[in-house]
Structures are given as structure tokens and as C-alpha cells.
Amino acid sequence: MRITVRVPDDLGDTVKSTTENVSAYVTEALREKIARDRCREARQNILDGIRDHEGPGAEGGAEGQLHEERRESDWAR
């Protein structure tokens, strides 16, 4: 499928100088972004379920572990 997008000149120049196959590069980047978004959404759904089950203000346990994982995951980007 062909999709036309506009990106800032500096970003386009960087991509072109980084790879010979811009389509493959962008495809990989999009797949990674979609996977991160899905993981983030799944973690949020888990946290929401824990809050619904344990009530507001519940700390520690699985919720604390998920918050820590989220901080580490977000920092790694």
C-alpha cells in the first residue's frame, strides 16, 4: 500500500542518510510504535482493572509493579 506522509526536512534527511530502503525503515518504525502503544494500552487496562477490584488509592502489589515497569519502559524510549 502506498501512503504519502509529510515529515520535517531534517527528519527526512536523517532517514535517507541512515538507510537505503526508506520504506522498510519506516515500516519497522511504525510496527515498533504500534507494539509500544498496544503494550501501554494493555498495561493501562490492567491497572484500571486492579483499581476497580481493589478500590481507589490501592498501593503496592501488582499495581506498584506495573507502575515501576511503566516508568522503566517510558524512560527507555
Jmol script that loads the backbone (N, CA, C; Angstrom):
load data "model"
ATOM      1  N   MET A   1       0.841  -1.163   0.000  1.00  0.00           N
ATOM      2  CA  MET A   1       0.000   0.000   0.000  1.00  0.00           C
ATOM      3  C   MET A   1       0.894   1.236   0.000  1.00  0.00           C
ATOM      4  N   ARG A   2       0.516   2.181  -0.748  1.00  0.00           N
ATOM      5  CA  ARG A   2       1.261   3.442  -0.801  1.00  0.00           C
ATOM      6  C   ARG A   2       0.557   4.450   0.088  1.00  0.00           C
ATOM      7  N   ILE A   3       1.328   5.070   0.977  1.00  0.00           N
ATOM      8  CA  ILE A   3       0.825   6.127   1.855  1.00  0.00           C
ATOM      9  C   ILE A   3       1.800   7.290   1.740  1.00  0.00           C
ATOM     10  N   THR A   4       1.263   8.461   1.523  1.00  0.00           N
ATOM     11  CA  THR A   4       2.107   9.648   1.433  1.00  0.00           C
ATOM     12  C   THR A   4       2.038  10.394   2.756  1.00  0.00           C
ATOM     13  N   VAL A   5       3.192  10.695   3.312  1.00  0.00           N
ATOM     14  CA  VAL A   5       3.251  11.464   4.566  1.00  0.00           C
ATOM     15  C   VAL A   5       4.224  12.608   4.387  1.00  0.00           C
ATOM     16  N   ARG A   6       4.065  13.613   5.208  1.00  0.00           N
ATOM     17  CA  ARG A   6       4.992  14.740   5.205  1.00  0.00           C
ATOM     18  C   ARG A   6       5.730  14.730   6.539  1.00  0.00           C
ATOM     19  N   VAL A   7       7.047  14.864   6.463  1.00  0.00           N
ATOM     20  CA  VAL A   7       7.879  14.917   7.664  1.00  0.00           C
ATOM     21  C   VAL A   7       8.778  16.141   7.556  1.00  0.00           C
ATOM     22  N   PRO A   8       9.263  16.634   8.676  1.00  0.00           N
ATOM     23  CA  PRO A   8      10.199  17.768   8.622  1.00  0.00           C
ATOM     24  C   PRO A   8      11.435  17.400   7.807  1.00  0.00           C
ATOM     25  N   ASP A   9      12.006  18.380   7.134  1.00  0.00           N
ATOM     26  CA  ASP A   9      13.161  18.146   6.268  1.00  0.00           C
ATOM     27  C   ASP A   9      14.306  17.469   6.996  1.00  0.00           C
ATOM     28  N   ASP A  10      14.591  17.908   8.226  1.00  0.00           N
ATOM     29  CA  ASP A  10      15.718  17.318   8.949  1.00  0.00           C
ATOM     30  C   ASP A  10      15.489  15.848   9.243  1.00  0.00           C
ATOM     31  N   LEU A  11      14.246  15.465   9.556  1.00  0.00           N
ATOM     32  CA  LEU A  11      13.936  14.061   9.819  1.00  0.00           C
ATOM     33  C   LEU A  11      14.059  13.236   8.540  1.00  0.00           C
ATOM     34  N   GLY A  12      13.530  13.770   7.444  1.00  0.00           N
ATOM     35  CA  GLY A  12      13.646  13.078   6.159  1.00  0.00           C
ATOM     36  C   GLY A  12      15.095  12.896   5.740  1.00  0.00           C
ATOM     37  N   ASP A  13      15.901  13.917   5.928  1.00  0.00           N
ATOM     38  CA  ASP A  13      17.324  13.828   5.590  1.00  0.00           C
ATOM     39  C   ASP A  13      18.024  12.772   6.439  1.00  0.00           C
ATOM     40  N   THR A  14      17.683  12.725   7.722  1.00  0.00           N
ATOM     41  CA  THR A  14      18.297  11.739   8.615  1.00  0.00           C
ATOM     42  C   THR A  14      17.934  10.322   8.186  1.00  0.00           C
ATOM     43  N   VAL A  15      16.663  10.100   7.880  1.00  0.00           N
ATOM     44  CA  VAL A  15      16.235   8.758   7.450  1.00  0.00           C
ATOM     45  C   VAL A  15      16.941   8.367   6.159  1.00  0.00           C
ATOM     46  N   LYS A  16      16.980   9.268   5.207  1.00  0.00           N
ATOM     47  CA  LYS A  16      17.620   8.962   3.925  1.00  0.00           C
ATOM     48  C   LYS A  16      19.107   8.679   4.073  1.00  0.00           C
ATOM     49  N   SER A  17      19.750   9.338   5.035  1.00  0.00           N
ATOM     50  CA  SER A  17      21.179   9.096   5.225  1.00  0.00           C
ATOM     51  C   SER A  17      21.445   7.862   6.093  1.00  0.00           C
ATOM     52  N   THR A  18      20.403   7.370   6.763  1.00  0.00           N
ATOM     53  CA  THR A  18      20.540   6.218   7.647  1.00  0.00           C
ATOM     54  C   THR A  18      20.327   4.898   6.917  1.00  0.00           C
ATOM     55  N   THR A  19      19.479   4.894   5.881  1.00  0.00           N
ATOM     56  CA  THR A  19      19.114   3.648   5.218  1.00  0.00           C
ATOM     57  C   THR A  19      18.970   3.837   3.724  1.00  0.00           C
ATOM     58  N   GLU A  20      19.163   2.770   3.008  1.00  0.00           N
ATOM     59  CA  GLU A  20      18.926   2.799   1.558  1.00  0.00           C
ATOM     60  C   GLU A  20      17.471   2.485   1.249  1.00  0.00           C
ATOM     61  N   ASN A  21      16.769   1.833   2.187  1.00  0.00           N
ATOM     62  CA  ASN A  21      15.384   1.435   1.966  1.00  0.00           C
ATOM     63  C   ASN A  21      14.483   2.163   2.960  1.00  0.00           C
ATOM     64  N   VAL A  22      14.037   3.348   2.562  1.00  0.00           N
ATOM     65  CA  VAL A  22      13.229   4.183   3.447  1.00  0.00           C
ATOM     66  C   VAL A  22      11.915   3.477   3.789  1.00  0.00           C
ATOM     67  N   SER A  23      11.304   2.804   2.834  1.00  0.00           N
ATOM     68  CA  SER A  23      10.032   2.118   3.097  1.00  0.00           C
ATOM     69  C   SER A  23      10.183   1.058   4.183  1.00  0.00           C
ATOM     70  N   ALA A  24      11.219   0.255   4.103  1.00  0.00           N
ATOM     71  CA  ALA A  24      11.437  -0.779   5.113  1.00  0.00           C
ATOM     72  C   ALA A  24      11.729  -0.152   6.470  1.00  0.00           C
ATOM     73  N   TYR A  25      12.497   0.916   6.482  1.00  0.00           N
ATOM     74  CA  TYR A  25      12.851   1.602   7.715  1.00  0.00           C
ATOM     75  C   TYR A  25      11.601   2.163   8.407  1.00  0.00           C
ATOM     76  N   VAL A  26      10.770   2.835   7.625  1.00  0.00           N
ATOM     77  CA  VAL A  26       9.555   3.425   8.175  1.00  0.00           C
ATOM     78  C   VAL A  26       8.574   2.333   8.600  1.00  0.00           C
ATOM     79  N   THR A  27       8.478   1.267   7.834  1.00  0.00           N
ATOM     80  CA  THR A  27       7.607   0.149   8.199  1.00  0.00           C
ATOM     81  C   THR A  27       8.009  -0.423   9.551  1.00  0.00           C
ATOM     82  N   GLU A  28       9.310  -0.636   9.747  1.00  0.00           N
ATOM     83  CA  GLU A  28       9.795  -1.159  11.025  1.00  0.00           C
ATOM     84  C   GLU A  28       9.485  -0.187  12.165  1.00  0.00           C
ATOM     85  N   ALA A  29       9.686   1.103  11.930  1.00  0.00           N
ATOM     86  CA  ALA A  29       9.412   2.105  12.961  1.00  0.00           C
ATOM     87  C   ALA A  29       7.929   2.121  13.325  1.00  0.00           C
ATOM     88  N   LEU A  30       7.068   2.016  12.334  1.00  0.00           N
ATOM     89  CA  LEU A  30       5.625   2.001  12.599  1.00  0.00           C
ATOM     90  C   LEU A  30       5.215   0.760  13.374  1.00  0.00           C
ATOM     91  N   ARG A  31       5.777  -0.393  13.009  1.00  0.00           N
ATOM     92  CA  ARG A  31       5.463  -1.635  13.741  1.00  0.00           C
ATOM     93  C   ARG A  31       5.884  -1.514  15.209  1.00  0.00           C
ATOM     94  N   GLU A  32       7.060  -0.950  15.455  1.00  0.00           N
ATOM     95  CA  GLU A  32       7.543  -0.779  16.831  1.00  0.00           C
ATOM     96  C   GLU A  32       6.649   0.182  17.605  1.00  0.00           C
ATOM     97  N   LYS A  33       6.247   1.274  16.980  1.00  0.00           N
ATOM     98  CA  LYS A  33       5.378   2.256  17.638  1.00  0.00           C
ATOM     99  C   LYS A  33       4.028   1.637  17.966  1.00  0.00           C
ATOM    100  N   ILE A  34       3.453   0.895  17.040  1.00  0.00           N
ATOM    101  CA  ILE A  34       2.163   0.248  17.278  1.00  0.00           C
ATOM    102  C   ILE A  34       2.276  -0.757  18.424  1.00  0.00           C
ATOM    103  N   ALA A  35       3.363  -1.529  18.454  1.00  0.00           N
ATOM    104  CA  ALA A  35       3.567  -2.505  19.531  1.00  0.00           C
ATOM    105  C   ALA A  35       3.684  -1.802  20.879  1.00  0.00           C
ATOM    106  N   ARG A  36       4.431  -0.687  20.952  1.00  0.00           N
ATOM    107  CA  ARG A  36       4.555   0.068  22.205  1.00  0.00           C
ATOM    108  C   ARG A  36       3.208   0.610  22.655  1.00  0.00           C
ATOM    109  N   ASP A  37       2.442   1.160  21.699  1.00  0.00           N
ATOM    110  CA  ASP A  37       1.128   1.706  22.046  1.00  0.00           C
ATOM    111  C   ASP A  37       0.209   0.613  22.577  1.00  0.00           C
ATOM    112  N   ARG A  38       0.242  -0.563  21.954  1.00  0.00           N
ATOM    113  CA  ARG A  38      -0.602  -1.674  22.412  1.00  0.00           C
ATOM    114  C   ARG A  38      -0.189  -2.152  23.800  1.00  0.00           C
ATOM    115  N   CYS A  39       1.100  -2.213  24.060  1.00  0.00           N
ATOM    116  CA  CYS A  39       1.582  -2.606  25.392  1.00  0.00           C
ATOM    117  C   CYS A  39       1.160  -1.587  26.437  1.00  0.00           C
ATOM    118  N   ARG A  40       1.307  -0.318  26.106  1.00  0.00           N
ATOM    119  CA  ARG A  40       0.915   0.743  27.033  1.00  0.00           C
ATOM    120  C   ARG A  40      -0.581   0.652  27.333  1.00  0.00           C
ATOM    121  N   GLU A  41      -1.385   0.429  26.304  1.00  0.00           N
ATOM    122  CA  GLU A  41      -2.830   0.312  26.492  1.00  0.00           C
ATOM    123  C   GLU A  41      -3.174  -0.917  27.341  1.00  0.00           C
ATOM    124  N   ALA A  42      -2.497  -2.036  27.092  1.00  0.00           N
ATOM    125  CA  ALA A  42      -2.747  -3.251  27.874  1.00  0.00           C
ATOM    126  C   ALA A  42      -2.387  -3.025  29.335  1.00  0.00           C
ATOM    127  N   ARG A  43      -1.239  -2.386  29.602  1.00  0.00           N
ATOM    128  CA  ARG A  43      -0.851  -2.093  30.983  1.00  0.00           C
ATOM    129  C   ARG A  43      -1.878  -1.202  31.654  1.00  0.00           C
ATOM    130  N   GLN A  44      -2.367  -0.204  30.922  1.00  0.00           N
ATOM    131  CA  GLN A  44      -3.364   0.698  31.492  1.00  0.00           C
ATOM    132  C   GLN A  44      -4.651  -0.053  31.794  1.00  0.00           C
ATOM    133  N   ASN A  45      -5.062  -0.955  30.917  1.00  0.00           N
ATOM    134  CA  ASN A  45      -6.265  -1.746  31.161  1.00  0.00           C
ATOM    135  C   ASN A  45      -6.103  -2.617  32.402  1.00  0.00           C
ATOM    136  N   ILE A  46      -4.910  -3.185  32.586  1.00  0.00           N
ATOM    137  CA  ILE A  46      -4.644  -3.996  33.771  1.00  0.00           C
ATOM    138  C   ILE A  46      -4.734  -3.128  35.021  1.00  0.00           C
ATOM    139  N   LEU A  47      -4.097  -1.953  34.978  1.00  0.00           N
ATOM    140  CA  LEU A  47      -4.144  -1.052  36.122  1.00  0.00           C
ATOM    141  C   LEU A  47      -5.573  -0.621  36.433  1.00  0.00           C
ATOM    142  N   ASP A  48      -6.331  -0.318  35.403  1.00  0.00           N
ATOM    143  CA  ASP A  48      -7.724   0.080  35.615  1.00  0.00           C
ATOM    144  C   ASP A  48      -8.508  -1.057  36.258  1.00  0.00           C
ATOM    145  N   GLY A  49      -8.254  -2.292  35.823  1.00  0.00           N
ATOM    146  CA  GLY A  49      -8.930  -3.447  36.400  1.00  0.00           C
ATOM    147  C   GLY A  49      -8.556  -3.655  37.848  1.00  0.00           C
ATOM    148  N   ILE A  50      -7.279  -3.441  38.180  1.00  0.00           N
ATOM    149  CA  ILE A  50      -6.824  -3.577  39.568  1.00  0.00           C
ATOM    150  C   ILE A  50      -7.491  -2.514  40.422  1.00  0.00           C
ATOM    151  N   ARG A  51      -7.538  -1.292  39.936  1.00  0.00           N
ATOM    152  CA  ARG A  51      -8.166  -0.212  40.696  1.00  0.00           C
ATOM    153  C   ARG A  51      -9.645  -0.497  40.927  1.00  0.00           C
ATOM    154  N   ASP A  52     -10.314  -1.008  39.889  1.00  0.00           N
ATOM    155  CA  ASP A  52     -11.734  -1.334  40.023  1.00  0.00           C
ATOM    156  C   ASP A  52     -11.936  -2.430  41.057  1.00  0.00           C
ATOM    157  N   HIS A  53     -11.020  -3.381  41.108  1.00  0.00           N
ATOM    158  CA  HIS A  53     -11.145  -4.518  42.023  1.00  0.00           C
ATOM    159  C   HIS A  53     -10.747  -4.155  43.445  1.00  0.00           C
ATOM    160  N   GLU A  54      -9.666  -3.391  43.602  1.00  0.00           N
ATOM    161  CA  GLU A  54      -9.134  -3.083  44.927  1.00  0.00           C
ATOM    162  C   GLU A  54      -9.675  -1.775  45.482  1.00  0.00           C
ATOM    163  N   GLY A  55     -10.261  -0.972  44.645  1.00  0.00           N
ATOM    164  CA  GLY A  55     -10.782   0.306  45.107  1.00  0.00           C
ATOM    165  C   GLY A  55      -9.767   1.415  44.912  1.00  0.00           C
ATOM    166  N   PRO A  56     -10.211   2.662  45.020  1.00  0.00           N
ATOM    167  CA  PRO A  56      -9.315   3.802  44.797  1.00  0.00           C
ATOM    168  C   PRO A  56      -8.227   3.880  45.861  1.00  0.00           C
ATOM    169  N   GLY A  57      -7.061   4.310  45.434  1.00  0.00           N
ATOM    170  CA  GLY A  57      -5.960   4.523  46.353  1.00  0.00           C
ATOM    171  C   GLY A  57      -5.198   3.276  46.730  1.00  0.00           C
ATOM    172  N   ALA A  58      -5.501   2.142  46.117  1.00  0.00           N
ATOM    173  CA  ALA A  58      -4.774   0.912  46.445  1.00  0.00           C
ATOM    174  C   ALA A  58      -3.336   1.059  45.998  1.00  0.00           C
ATOM    175  N   GLU A  59      -2.405   0.726  46.849  1.00  0.00           N
ATOM    176  CA  GLU A  59      -0.983   0.891  46.559  1.00  0.00           C
ATOM    177  C   GLU A  59      -0.286  -0.457  46.640  1.00  0.00           C
ATOM    178  N   GLY A  60       0.906  -0.518  46.064  1.00  0.00           N
ATOM    179  CA  GLY A  60       1.744  -1.716  46.188  1.00  0.00           C
ATOM    180  C   GLY A  60       1.240  -2.862  45.345  1.00  0.00           C
ATOM    181  N   GLY A  61       1.768  -4.055  45.613  1.00  0.00           N
ATOM    182  CA  GLY A  61       1.357  -5.254  44.900  1.00  0.00           C
ATOM    183  C   GLY A  61       1.539  -5.132  43.411  1.00  0.00           C
ATOM    184  N   ALA A  62       0.586  -5.688  42.677  1.00  0.00           N
ATOM    185  CA  ALA A  62       0.665  -5.710  41.219  1.00  0.00           C
ATOM    186  C   ALA A  62       0.644  -4.308  40.631  1.00  0.00           C
ATOM    187  N   GLU A  63      -0.153  -3.418  41.225  1.00  0.00           N
ATOM    188  CA  GLU A  63      -0.225  -2.055  40.696  1.00  0.00           C
ATOM    189  C   GLU A  63       1.118  -1.348  40.815  1.00  0.00           C
ATOM    190  N   GLY A  64       1.769  -1.499  41.960  1.00  0.00           N
ATOM    191  CA  GLY A  64       3.086  -0.898  42.143  1.00  0.00           C
ATOM    192  C   GLY A  64       4.103  -1.445  41.161  1.00  0.00           C
ATOM    193  N   GLN A  65       4.050  -2.740  40.930  1.00  0.00           N
ATOM    194  CA  GLN A  65       4.971  -3.367  39.983  1.00  0.00           C
ATOM    195  C   GLN A  65       4.718  -2.852  38.570  1.00  0.00           C
ATOM    196  N   LEU A  66       3.453  -2.719  38.174  1.00  0.00           N
ATOM    197  CA  LEU A  66       3.134  -2.211  36.841  1.00  0.00           C
ATOM    198  C   LEU A  66       3.560  -0.749  36.689  1.00  0.00           C
ATOM    199  N   HIS A  67       3.383   0.052  37.742  1.00  0.00           N
ATOM    200  CA  HIS A  67       3.838   1.445  37.673  1.00  0.00           C
ATOM    201  C   HIS A  67       5.352   1.506  37.484  1.00  0.00           C
ATOM    202  N   GLU A  68       6.074   0.665  38.198  1.00  0.00           N
ATOM    203  CA  GLU A  68       7.536   0.633  38.057  1.00  0.00           C
ATOM    204  C   GLU A  68       7.931   0.214  36.644  1.00  0.00           C
ATOM    205  N   GLU A  69       7.273  -0.806  36.117  1.00  0.00           N
ATOM    206  CA  GLU A  69       7.561  -1.263  34.753  1.00  0.00           C
ATOM    207  C   GLU A  69       7.279  -0.153  33.756  1.00  0.00           C
ATOM    208  N   ARG A  70       6.192   0.565  33.952  1.00  0.00           N
ATOM    209  CA  ARG A  70       5.845   1.660  33.044  1.00  0.00           C
ATOM    210  C   ARG A  70       6.914   2.741  33.071  1.00  0.00           C
ATOM    211  N   ARG A  71       7.380   3.102  34.279  1.00  0.00           N
ATOM    212  CA  ARG A  71       8.425   4.129  34.378  1.00  0.00           C
ATOM    213  C   ARG A  71       9.676   3.696  33.651  1.00  0.00           C
ATOM    214  N   GLU A  72      10.087   2.429  33.844  1.00  0.00           N
ATOM    215  CA  GLU A  72      11.283   1.934  33.184  1.00  0.00           C
ATOM    216  C   GLU A  72      11.093   1.875  31.673  1.00  0.00           C
ATOM    217  N   SER A  73       9.930   1.445  31.228  1.00  0.00           N
ATOM    218  CA  SER A  73       9.651   1.331  29.795  1.00  0.00           C
ATOM    219  C   SER A  73       9.617   2.710  29.143  1.00  0.00           C
ATOM    220  N   ASP A  74       8.950   3.658  29.776  1.00  0.00           N
ATOM    221  CA  ASP A  74       8.869   5.001  29.212  1.00  0.00           C
ATOM    222  C   ASP A  74      10.225   5.683  29.194  1.00  0.00           C
ATOM    223  N   TRP A  75      11.041   5.430  30.226  1.00  0.00           N
ATOM    224  CA  TRP A  75      12.364   6.027  30.288  1.00  0.00           C
ATOM    225  C   TRP A  75      13.264   5.469  29.194  1.00  0.00           C
ATOM    226  N   ALA A  76      13.107   4.188  28.847  1.00  0.00           N
ATOM    227  CA  ALA A  76      13.986   3.536  27.865  1.00  0.00           C
ATOM    228  C   ALA A  76      13.794   4.095  26.467  1.00  0.00           C
ATOM    229  N   ARG A  77      12.677   4.746  26.202  1.00  0.00           N
ATOM    230  CA  ARG A  77      12.445   5.286  24.864  1.00  0.00           C
ATOM    231  C   ARG A  77      13.260   6.482  24.713  1.00  0.00           C
TER     232      ARG A  77
END
end "model"
wireframe off; spacefill off
backbone 0.3
color backbone group
